[in-house]
Amino acid sequence: MSGTLADSIRAKLGDLSPAERKVARALLAGYPSMVFETVAVIAERASVSTPTVLRFAARMGYHGFPELQAAVREELDARNASPISLYEAAGLGVSDDGTSAAGLLEHGNAVFAPAVARTLAEIPPHDFERAVALLADRKRRVTLVGGRFTHLLAQYLGLHLMQLREEVRFLPDRSVERTAALTQLSRRDVVVLFDYRRYEEDKTAIAQLTREAAGKAIVFTDPWLSPAAAHADVVLPSQVGTTAPYDSLVPTLAVIEVLIASVINALGTEAHQQLGRNEEVARRMGAVQ
């Protein structure tokens, strides 16, 4: 699955009739719970006839409204998948077939290469350009925060940015320091969040606090979209299909690599000068030879 039914509805809004558009807006306003109401309730909420709701489902590519509801149930199951459920669904450990090193390498190539290509092709250019502009704006302070595994990606992006510009930091782990940092957010702040399924509540709260402070939030997430995306200025979704019972972060890493290269281009000579200053200090500190 690439994206959600909500994404598909938004993408097709311009192709719908005025009445069908009312159905679309009613579903989006209460997504996903509204999808599971009866056709009659949805028609009443949208101020349209029940046949209009059925026509809407057909326009979205479904053979009836129950099929549309079933698709959203699958979407929600995927959105809430855990490592153990992914392990069991894939039948890992059940047999030795296809688990040789050569077989796994071949399977990895078949999974990861298309996932990276699809991710880079599906990221909205406007969002990507906006992310580059925000991260290259030296008047802004950049704060990065990740989750259980994605803190590694936050660090990877942040350490590169620190070599290219000033005022880049990681959100502290300790609650007192974290609270102090979030209290000081302002319109000059850019907060970069990484949040993937089995989403973490604090990421949504951080995105919301950033918006309330008039700052900008950039959210890296999966195709189902973290709840934090609702408060983001930029959303960068990535495919997460993998050979293991964990979501793959390979496509996200590819996005980060392209983003870093784009920020370097945007900063121009400033990036070169900052790299030179960092190199000189590192040399004097004995960090490099």
C-alpha positions, 0 to 999 in steps of 0.5 A: 500500500502506498498512502491511505484511502484519505490520501487517495481521496484528496488526490481525486477531489478535483475529479469528483462531482460536487455531490461526491465531493461532499461525501469525500469531505465528510469522510475526511473530516471524520477519518477513519471512524466515519468510514465505518458508519452506515451508508445512510449515516454518511449520506445524511452527514454529507447532505447527499443521497445514499446512491451518491455514497455508493457512486463515490465508492465506485469512483474510488475504485471499489465494488461497493462500500463494504469493499472500501471499508474492508480496505480501510480495515486492512490499512489500520491493521498495517498501520498498527503492525508490530514486529511480532505480527510482521514476524508471524505474517511472514512465517519467519522461522517456520521453514528453512526455504529461501533463508540461505544467505544467497536467497536473502541477498537476492530477496533483499535486492528485490525488496529494497531497490524498488522501495527506495525508487518508489519512495524518491518518486512519490515524495512531493517535490514541493515538500522536499524543496520546503524541507531543504529551504527550512534546513538551509535557512541559517536564521533558524535553529534546527532541533532533531528528535527520533524514536526507538530506532529512528533516533539513529536517523535523527542523529545521522541527519543532525551530525551532517547538518552540524558540519554544514551550518550553525544552531543544530541540536538534538532534543534532550532525552532527560525530561527536565531538559526536554521540557525546557527546550520545548518551552523555548520554541519560537517562530525561528525553530525548525523541529525535525521528527522521525515517527513510524508505525506504532507511533509515539505520542510524544512526537505528536505533542512535540509537533503540536507544540512546534506549531503553537510556537509558530515554528516549523515541523518536518516529519519523516514517517511511513506511508500511513502517516504518523499522527504528528503529520497533522501538525507538520509543515512538511511531511516526507513519507517513505516505504517500509517494506523489508525482509525482517519483522521490522520496518525498513529504514533504508528508503528513509536513509536514501531520502536523508542522503538526497536531502543532505546533498540538496542542503549543501547545494542550497548553502553554497559557499557557506557550507564549504566555509563551515566545513573548513572551520569544522575541519580545522577545529577537529584537526587541532583537537586531534579528532582527525589526522 
